[in-house]
C-alpha cells in the first residue's frame, strides 16, 4: 500500500496537492476508494494472468 502511495506522491510534485492527497489517504472514504481501486486492478491483473 505504501508503495502505491509513494508512486502517487512522485507524480504530484506540488506540495499543496501532496497535502490534499495525504488528507485523502488518511480519511476513511479515501482509504476505501484506494483499497477498492487496488482490488479492481488486482482483479484485472489476475484475469489477464490466468488466460
N, C-alpha and C positions, 0 to 999 in steps of 0.2 A: 504494500500500500504506500509506504513512504517513497518507494521507487517512482511510483506514478506521480506523487506529489512533487518530487524533485524535478521530474521531467517537465511538469506543468510550470513550475516556478522558472525553469530555464527559458521557457517560451516567453513568459511575461517578464520583461525587464523593468517596467515601470513600478516604482515602489508602492504607489497608490493602489495599483492593480494587485500587487502581491499581498498587500494588507487585506484587500477585499477578498481575495482568494482564501487567505488564512481564516478569515471570519466565516467564509462559506464552508470550508472544510471542518471547522470546529462546530458549526451549527448542526443540529440533528438532521434537518432536511438535506443539508449538504452532504453529510455522511451517507444518508440513504441513497441520494442521487448517484454518488460516486460508486457505492457498492453495487447499485443496480446496473450502472454502466459497465463496471468490471465484470459482472455476471454475464451481461449481454455479449461483451467482447469475448469472454472466455467460451461462451456457448458457440459463437461463430467459429472460433479457432478449433474447438473440439470437433465441430461438424465437418470442417474442412479436412482435419487430420484423419477422421475416420473414413473418408471417401477413398 
